Protein backbone atom coordinates (compact mmCIF):
# COMPACT_ATOMS: atom_id res chain seq x y z
CA UNK A 1 0.00 0.00 0.00
CA UNK A 2 2.82 2.44 0.88
CA UNK A 3 4.67 1.54 -2.32
CA UNK A 4 1.54 2.12 -4.41
CA UNK A 5 1.00 5.52 -2.80
CA UNK A 6 4.65 6.46 -3.31
CA UNK A 7 4.49 5.49 -6.98
CA UNK A 8 1.32 7.53 -7.40
CA UNK A 9 2.81 10.53 -5.59
CA UNK A 10 5.90 10.41 -7.81
CA UNK A 11 3.86 9.96 -10.97
CA UNK A 12 5.53 6.60 -11.40
CA UNK A 13 4.57 3.01 -11.92
CA UNK A 14 3.98 0.46 -9.16
CA UNK A 15 5.10 -3.06 -10.02
CA UNK A 16 4.32 -6.27 -8.18
CA UNK A 17 6.76 -8.92 -7.05
CA UNK A 18 6.05 -11.69 -7.97
CA UNK A 19 4.98 -10.16 -11.28
CA UNK A 20 1.48 -10.86 -12.62
CA UNK A 21 2.85 -13.28 -15.25
CA UNK A 22 3.79 -15.68 -12.42
CA UNK A 23 0.78 -15.26 -10.09
CA UNK A 24 -1.04 -18.29 -11.46
CA UNK A 25 1.90 -20.53 -10.50
CA UNK A 26 2.32 -19.30 -6.91
CA UNK A 27 0.05 -21.85 -5.23
CA UNK A 28 1.79 -24.73 -7.00
CA UNK A 29 5.04 -24.12 -5.14
CA UNK A 30 3.98 -23.17 -1.62
CA UNK A 31 4.00 -26.70 -0.20
CA UNK A 32 7.60 -27.52 -1.11
CA UNK A 33 10.33 -25.38 0.46
CA UNK A 34 12.91 -25.82 -2.30
CA UNK A 35 10.38 -25.16 -5.06
CA UNK A 36 9.02 -22.17 -3.15
CA UNK A 37 12.52 -20.70 -2.87
CA UNK A 38 13.14 -21.31 -6.58
CA UNK A 39 9.81 -19.71 -7.47
CA UNK A 40 10.57 -16.54 -5.52
CA UNK A 41 14.09 -16.39 -6.96
CA UNK A 42 12.65 -16.65 -10.46
CA UNK A 43 10.11 -13.99 -9.52
CA UNK A 44 12.86 -11.51 -8.66
CA UNK A 45 14.51 -11.99 -12.05
CA UNK A 46 11.17 -11.72 -13.88
CA UNK A 47 10.40 -8.53 -11.93
CA UNK A 48 13.82 -7.14 -12.83
CA UNK A 49 13.10 -7.74 -16.53
CA UNK A 50 9.75 -5.97 -16.17
CA UNK A 51 11.44 -3.02 -14.46
CA UNK A 52 14.05 -2.67 -17.22
CA UNK A 53 11.23 -2.45 -19.76
CA UNK A 54 9.76 0.55 -17.94
CA UNK A 55 12.51 2.51 -16.20
CA UNK A 56 13.41 4.71 -19.15
CA UNK A 57 9.83 5.99 -19.29
CA UNK A 58 8.69 5.93 -15.66
CA UNK A 59 9.84 5.95 -12.09
CA UNK A 60 9.30 2.37 -10.93
CA UNK A 61 8.36 1.52 -7.34
CA UNK A 62 8.24 -2.06 -6.09
CA UNK A 63 7.57 -3.50 -2.65
CA UNK A 64 9.45 -6.64 -1.64
CA UNK A 65 12.45 -7.45 -3.78
CA UNK A 66 15.75 -9.16 -2.92
CA UNK A 67 15.96 -7.61 0.55
CA UNK A 68 12.61 -9.12 1.50
CA UNK A 69 13.52 -12.61 0.31
CA UNK A 70 16.97 -12.48 1.90
CA UNK A 71 15.54 -11.45 5.28
CA UNK A 72 12.94 -14.23 5.13
CA UNK A 73 15.55 -16.83 4.17
CA UNK A 74 17.92 -15.76 6.94
CA UNK A 75 15.13 -15.90 9.52
CA UNK A 76 14.09 -19.39 8.37
CA UNK A 77 17.55 -20.94 8.13
CA UNK A 78 19.40 -19.31 11.03
CA UNK A 79 17.19 -19.98 14.04
CA UNK A 80 19.92 -19.54 16.67
CA UNK A 81 21.20 -16.19 15.40
CA UNK A 82 21.99 -14.29 12.26
CA UNK A 83 25.25 -14.77 10.34
CA UNK A 84 28.06 -12.23 10.87
CA UNK A 85 27.94 -9.10 8.72
CA UNK A 86 30.83 -10.39 6.58
CA UNK A 87 28.81 -13.43 5.49
CA UNK A 88 28.27 -13.89 1.75
CA UNK A 89 24.56 -14.39 2.45
CA UNK A 90 24.20 -10.59 2.52
CA UNK A 91 25.82 -10.02 -0.88
CA UNK A 92 23.55 -8.87 -3.66
CA UNK A 93 23.48 -11.37 -6.56
CA UNK A 94 25.79 -9.98 -9.26
CA UNK A 95 23.35 -10.82 -12.06
CA UNK A 96 20.27 -9.25 -10.42
CA UNK A 97 19.19 -5.68 -11.12
CA UNK A 98 19.92 -3.37 -8.16
CA UNK A 99 17.48 -0.64 -7.21
CA UNK A 100 18.70 2.95 -7.26
CA UNK A 101 17.08 3.59 -3.89
CA UNK A 102 15.73 1.23 -1.24
CA UNK A 103 13.61 2.12 1.78
CA UNK A 104 12.90 0.03 4.83
CA UNK A 105 9.51 0.91 6.26
CA UNK A 106 8.74 -0.59 9.63
CA UNK A 107 5.02 -0.94 10.06
CA UNK A 108 2.68 -3.28 11.90
CA UNK A 109 2.35 -6.59 10.06
CA UNK A 110 -0.80 -7.12 8.00
CA UNK A 111 -3.27 -9.50 9.59
CA UNK A 112 -5.57 -12.18 8.30
CA UNK A 113 -9.24 -11.85 9.16
CA UNK A 114 -8.71 -14.18 12.14
CA UNK A 115 -6.02 -11.91 13.53
CA UNK A 116 -2.99 -14.17 12.96
CA UNK A 117 0.13 -12.41 11.68
CA UNK A 118 0.97 -13.26 8.09
CA UNK A 119 4.71 -13.68 8.58
CA UNK A 120 5.09 -15.54 11.87
CA UNK A 121 8.75 -16.38 11.17
CA UNK A 122 9.85 -12.76 11.16
CA UNK A 123 7.55 -11.88 14.06
CA UNK A 124 9.42 -14.25 16.42
CA UNK A 125 12.57 -12.17 16.09
C-alpha angles and dihedrals in degrees: 000000000000091000091051091050092047092051090049092047091051093045088243139127125269114215128192128230114233088039120234092255089068101039094096091059098049098092092050092066105038097090097056117062097207093046091046091053091048091049093053091045090052088047092058092053092046089050090050090054090050091050093051089054091057110029097087090058104032145022104254122212122188132176118215115016131149094324091058094049093044092052092048092048093049092049092050098045103036104054096158096050143320122279118261116274091254092061117122088229088083095053116110112241107260093223096049122093112253120218118240091226132015127191128195110210115190110206136150111283117258114254135218117236090264091056099249115139113250097223106041093165094064093039092063091064 
